[in-house]
Amino acid sequence: MLTNLREILKDAMNNNYIIPGFNVFGYEDASAVIKAGEKMNAPIVLLTHKAARKYMPISYTAPLFKAMAEKASIPVCLQLEHAKDFQIIEEAIELGYTSVMYDGSQLPLEENIRNTKKVIQLAHSFNVSVEAEIGSVAYEDIYQDNASIYTCPLEAEQFVNETKVDALAIAIGTVHRQQQQSAHIQYERLSEIEKVTNTPLVLHGSSGISHEDLSELSKTKISKVNIGTALRTAFGDALKEEVLNEDHLYNRKDLFKGPMEAVQKVVMEKLSALGF
Protein backbone atom coordinates (compact mmCIF):
# COMPACT_ATOMS: atom_id res chain seq x y z
CA MET A 1 0.00 0.00 0.00
CA LEU A 2 1.26 3.46 -0.86
CA THR A 3 1.96 5.72 2.12
CA ASN A 4 3.95 8.81 2.99
CA LEU A 5 6.94 9.05 5.30
CA ARG A 6 5.24 11.00 8.07
CA GLU A 7 2.62 8.30 8.61
CA ILE A 8 5.10 5.47 9.10
CA LEU A 9 7.88 7.36 10.93
CA LYS A 10 5.68 8.61 13.75
CA ASP A 11 4.88 5.06 14.82
CA ALA A 12 8.51 4.02 14.37
CA MET A 13 9.81 6.75 16.69
CA ASN A 14 7.11 6.17 19.30
CA ASN A 15 7.71 2.42 19.38
CA ASN A 16 11.50 2.34 18.95
CA TYR A 17 12.00 0.67 15.62
CA ILE A 18 13.70 1.76 12.44
CA ILE A 19 12.24 1.82 8.95
CA PRO A 20 14.72 1.10 6.16
CA GLY A 21 14.96 3.13 2.99
CA PHE A 22 16.59 1.42 0.01
CA ASN A 23 18.12 3.17 -2.98
CA VAL A 24 16.81 1.41 -6.09
CA PHE A 25 17.37 1.91 -9.80
CA GLY A 26 14.51 0.03 -11.45
CA TYR A 27 12.11 -2.88 -11.44
CA GLU A 28 14.55 -5.64 -10.47
CA ASP A 29 15.93 -4.20 -7.24
CA ALA A 30 12.64 -2.50 -6.28
CA SER A 31 10.82 -5.80 -6.70
CA ALA A 32 13.39 -7.62 -4.55
CA VAL A 33 13.11 -4.99 -1.81
CA ILE A 34 9.31 -5.15 -1.71
CA LYS A 35 9.28 -8.96 -1.69
CA ALA A 36 11.68 -8.98 1.26
CA GLY A 37 9.52 -6.46 3.10
CA GLU A 38 6.41 -8.54 2.47
CA LYS A 39 8.11 -11.71 3.72
CA MET A 40 9.11 -9.99 6.96
CA ASN A 41 6.01 -7.77 7.28
CA ALA A 42 8.12 -4.62 7.33
CA PRO A 43 7.29 -1.17 5.94
CA ILE A 44 9.90 0.09 3.51
CA VAL A 45 10.88 3.24 1.64
CA LEU A 46 11.91 3.12 -2.03
CA LEU A 47 14.49 5.85 -2.53
CA THR A 48 15.33 7.52 -5.84
CA HIS A 49 18.83 8.95 -5.50
CA LYS A 50 20.42 11.44 -7.89
CA ALA A 51 22.50 8.63 -9.47
CA ALA A 52 19.29 6.74 -10.26
CA ARG A 53 17.77 9.91 -11.73
CA LYS A 54 20.73 10.22 -14.09
CA TYR A 55 20.24 6.59 -15.11
CA MET A 56 16.50 6.91 -15.68
CA PRO A 57 14.27 10.01 -15.39
CA ILE A 58 11.68 10.01 -12.62
CA SER A 59 8.99 10.44 -15.25
CA TYR A 60 9.73 6.79 -16.11
CA THR A 61 10.39 5.35 -12.64
CA ALA A 62 7.63 7.14 -10.71
CA PRO A 63 4.68 5.38 -12.43
CA LEU A 64 6.45 2.02 -12.06
CA PHE A 65 7.32 2.41 -8.39
CA LYS A 66 3.89 3.85 -7.58
CA ALA A 67 2.12 0.88 -9.17
CA MET A 68 4.38 -1.55 -7.30
CA ALA A 69 3.76 0.25 -4.00
CA GLU A 70 0.00 0.27 -4.46
CA LYS A 71 -0.06 -3.49 -5.02
CA ALA A 72 2.25 -4.32 -2.11
CA SER A 73 0.81 -5.86 1.04
CA ILE A 74 3.05 -3.67 3.23
CA PRO A 75 3.29 0.13 3.57
CA VAL A 76 5.63 1.48 0.88
CA CYS A 77 6.75 5.10 0.70
CA LEU A 78 8.29 6.61 -2.44
CA GLN A 79 10.93 9.20 -1.64
CA LEU A 80 12.95 11.49 -3.87
CA GLU A 81 16.48 11.70 -2.44
CA HIS A 82 18.96 14.58 -2.19
CA ALA A 83 16.97 17.05 -4.26
CA LYS A 84 18.52 20.51 -4.36
CA ASP A 85 16.43 21.96 -7.16
CA PHE A 86 12.87 23.10 -6.50
CA GLN A 87 11.82 22.09 -10.01
CA ILE A 88 12.66 18.39 -9.54
CA ILE A 89 10.76 18.45 -6.24
CA GLU A 90 7.67 19.87 -7.93
CA GLU A 91 7.95 17.25 -10.67
CA ALA A 92 8.27 14.41 -8.15
CA ILE A 93 5.17 15.56 -6.28
CA GLU A 94 3.19 15.81 -9.51
CA LEU A 95 4.31 12.29 -10.51
CA GLY A 96 3.13 10.72 -7.26
CA TYR A 97 6.11 10.59 -4.92
CA THR A 98 4.85 10.59 -1.35
CA SER A 99 7.98 12.03 0.24
CA VAL A 100 10.80 14.32 -0.85
CA MET A 101 14.20 14.91 0.71
CA TYR A 102 15.38 18.48 0.26
CA ASP A 103 19.16 18.70 0.63
CA GLY A 104 20.27 22.15 1.68
CA SER A 105 23.03 20.78 3.90
CA GLN A 106 25.77 22.64 2.02
CA LEU A 107 24.01 25.99 2.44
CA PRO A 108 24.20 28.44 5.36
CA LEU A 109 21.75 27.45 8.09
CA GLU A 110 19.33 30.33 7.55
CA GLU A 111 19.15 29.68 3.80
CA ASN A 112 18.62 25.97 4.41
CA ILE A 113 15.77 26.83 6.77
CA ARG A 114 14.13 29.23 4.29
CA ASN A 115 14.33 26.78 1.40
CA THR A 116 13.09 23.87 3.51
CA LYS A 117 10.06 25.86 4.65
CA LYS A 118 9.27 26.64 1.02
CA VAL A 119 9.45 22.94 0.12
CA ILE A 120 7.28 22.00 3.12
CA GLN A 121 4.62 24.55 2.18
CA LEU A 122 4.28 22.99 -1.26
CA ALA A 123 4.67 19.34 -0.26
CA HIS A 124 2.26 19.36 2.66
CA SER A 125 -0.47 20.82 0.46
CA PHE A 126 -0.32 17.51 -1.44
CA ASN A 127 0.07 15.32 1.69
CA VAL A 128 3.71 14.70 0.75
CA SER A 129 6.27 14.39 3.55
CA VAL A 130 9.56 16.28 3.71
CA GLU A 131 12.93 15.14 4.98
CA ALA A 132 15.80 17.63 5.25
CA GLU A 133 19.41 17.51 6.41
CA ILE A 134 21.63 19.30 8.91
CA GLY A 135 25.31 18.43 8.78
CA SER A 136 26.80 16.63 5.82
CA VAL A 137 27.38 12.90 5.32
CA ALA A 138 30.58 12.54 3.31
CA TYR A 139 31.34 10.07 0.53
CA GLU A 140 33.92 7.39 1.25
CA ASP A 141 36.37 8.51 -1.44
CA ILE A 142 36.57 12.06 -0.02
CA TYR A 143 35.88 11.30 3.66
CA GLN A 144 37.94 12.97 6.38
CA ASP A 145 37.35 12.68 10.10
CA ASN A 146 36.46 16.34 10.40
CA ALA A 147 34.00 17.37 13.09
CA SER A 148 32.79 20.28 10.96
CA ILE A 149 30.76 17.87 8.79
CA TYR A 150 28.87 16.48 11.79
CA THR A 151 25.50 17.76 12.91
CA CYS A 152 25.57 20.50 15.53
CA PRO A 153 22.83 19.81 18.13
CA LEU A 154 22.01 23.52 18.51
CA GLU A 155 21.60 23.92 14.75
CA ALA A 156 19.41 20.82 14.66
CA GLU A 157 17.23 22.30 17.41
CA GLN A 158 16.84 25.61 15.59
CA PHE A 159 16.15 23.87 12.29
CA VAL A 160 13.34 21.61 13.50
CA ASN A 161 11.76 24.36 15.60
CA GLU A 162 11.61 26.76 12.67
CA THR A 163 10.75 24.36 9.85
CA LYS A 164 8.61 21.67 11.56
CA VAL A 165 10.16 19.22 9.10
CA ASP A 166 8.79 15.65 9.11
CA ALA A 167 12.20 13.95 9.36
CA LEU A 168 15.75 15.18 9.89
CA ALA A 169 18.82 13.53 8.41
CA ILE A 170 21.86 13.97 10.64
CA ALA A 171 25.58 13.29 10.34
CA ILE A 172 26.99 11.29 13.26
CA GLY A 173 29.62 9.08 11.64
CA THR A 174 28.14 7.28 8.65
CA VAL A 175 29.65 7.61 5.17
CA HIS A 176 28.01 7.28 1.76
CA ARG A 177 29.15 4.36 -0.44
CA GLN A 178 30.91 2.59 2.43
CA GLN A 179 31.33 -1.07 1.48
CA GLN A 180 32.63 -2.28 4.83
CA GLN A 181 30.53 -2.20 8.00
CA SER A 182 33.01 0.09 9.74
CA ALA A 183 31.06 3.27 10.52
CA HIS A 184 31.85 4.76 13.93
CA ILE A 185 28.58 6.03 15.33
CA GLN A 186 28.90 9.05 17.63
CA TYR A 187 26.34 8.05 20.22
CA GLU A 188 27.16 11.02 22.46
CA ARG A 189 26.42 13.47 19.64
CA LEU A 190 23.22 11.56 18.86
CA SER A 191 22.15 11.81 22.50
CA GLU A 192 22.70 15.59 22.48
CA ILE A 193 20.60 15.92 19.32
CA GLU A 194 17.84 13.78 20.83
CA LYS A 195 17.65 16.04 23.89
CA VAL A 196 16.78 19.11 21.82
CA THR A 197 14.60 17.64 19.06
CA ASN A 198 11.39 15.64 18.94
CA THR A 199 11.53 14.77 15.24
CA PRO A 200 12.22 11.36 13.66
CA LEU A 201 15.92 11.22 12.83
CA VAL A 202 17.46 9.67 9.73
CA LEU A 203 20.89 8.23 8.93
CA HIS A 204 22.21 8.17 5.38
CA GLY A 205 25.12 5.96 4.31
CA SER A 206 23.84 3.10 6.45
CA SER A 207 25.37 0.24 4.46
CA GLY A 208 28.44 0.91 6.60
CA ILE A 209 26.62 0.40 9.91
CA SER A 210 27.20 -2.93 11.64
CA HIS A 211 24.19 -5.08 12.44
CA GLU A 212 24.99 -4.63 16.13
CA ASP A 213 24.81 -0.86 15.78
CA LEU A 214 21.58 -1.10 13.78
CA SER A 215 20.06 -2.99 16.68
CA GLU A 216 21.38 -0.47 19.21
CA LEU A 217 20.15 2.49 17.17
CA SER A 218 16.60 1.14 17.29
CA LYS A 219 16.55 2.21 20.95
CA THR A 220 17.07 5.84 19.94
CA LYS A 221 15.14 8.44 17.93
CA ILE A 222 16.75 7.17 14.73
CA SER A 223 13.63 6.15 12.84
CA LYS A 224 14.95 5.61 9.30
CA VAL A 225 18.21 4.42 7.77
CA ASN A 226 19.12 4.69 4.09
CA ILE A 227 20.86 1.75 2.44
CA GLY A 228 22.15 1.59 -1.11
CA THR A 229 25.72 0.33 -1.50
CA ALA A 230 24.96 -3.03 0.12
CA LEU A 231 22.23 -3.66 -2.47
CA ARG A 232 24.32 -2.58 -5.45
CA THR A 233 27.23 -4.72 -4.29
CA ALA A 234 25.01 -7.79 -3.89
CA PHE A 235 23.36 -7.22 -7.27
CA GLY A 236 26.66 -6.63 -9.10
CA ASP A 237 28.50 -9.56 -7.53
CA ALA A 238 25.63 -11.95 -8.26
CA LEU A 239 25.34 -10.76 -11.86
CA LYS A 240 29.06 -11.23 -12.47
CA GLU A 241 28.85 -14.75 -11.05
CA GLU A 242 25.81 -15.49 -13.21
CA VAL A 243 27.56 -14.37 -16.39
CA LEU A 244 30.77 -16.26 -15.62
CA ASN A 245 29.21 -19.52 -14.47
CA GLU A 246 26.00 -19.64 -16.51
CA ASP A 247 27.26 -18.59 -19.94
CA HIS A 248 24.31 -20.28 -21.67
CA LEU A 249 21.88 -17.72 -20.22
CA TYR A 250 20.87 -14.78 -22.36
CA ASN A 251 17.30 -13.88 -21.39
CA ARG A 252 17.07 -10.85 -19.15
CA LYS A 253 14.73 -12.57 -16.69
CA ASP A 254 17.14 -15.49 -16.33
CA LEU A 255 20.24 -13.33 -15.96
CA PHE A 256 18.62 -11.17 -13.29
CA LYS A 257 17.12 -14.01 -11.22
CA GLY A 258 20.28 -14.55 -9.17
CA PRO A 259 20.95 -10.83 -8.58
CA MET A 260 17.34 -10.24 -7.49
CA GLU A 261 17.59 -13.13 -5.03
CA ALA A 262 20.88 -11.71 -3.73
CA VAL A 263 19.32 -8.30 -3.15
CA GLN A 264 16.32 -9.85 -1.42
CA LYS A 265 18.66 -11.78 0.90
CA VAL A 266 20.58 -8.63 1.85
CA VAL A 267 17.36 -6.71 2.51
CA MET A 268 16.06 -9.50 4.73
CA GLU A 269 19.34 -9.52 6.66
CA LYS A 270 19.05 -5.77 7.23
CA LEU A 271 15.42 -6.12 8.30
CA SER A 272 16.37 -8.87 10.72
CA ALA A 273 19.08 -6.65 12.23
CA LEU A 274 16.46 -3.92 12.63
CA GLY A 275 14.25 -6.30 14.61
CA PHE A 276 11.63 -7.33 12.03
Secondary structure by P-SEA (a helix, b strand, c coil): ccccaaaaaaaaaaabbbbbbbbbccaaaaaaaaaaaaaabbbbbbbbcaaaaaaccccaaaaaaaaaaaacccbbbbbbcccccaaaaaaaaaacccbbbbccccccaaaaaaaaaaaaaaaaaacbbbbbbcbbbbccccccccccccccaaaaaaaaaaccccbbbbbccccccccccccccaaaaaaaaaaccccbbbbcccccccaaaaaaaccccccbbbbcaaaaaaaaaaaaaaaacccccccccccaaaaaaaaaaaaaaaaaaacc
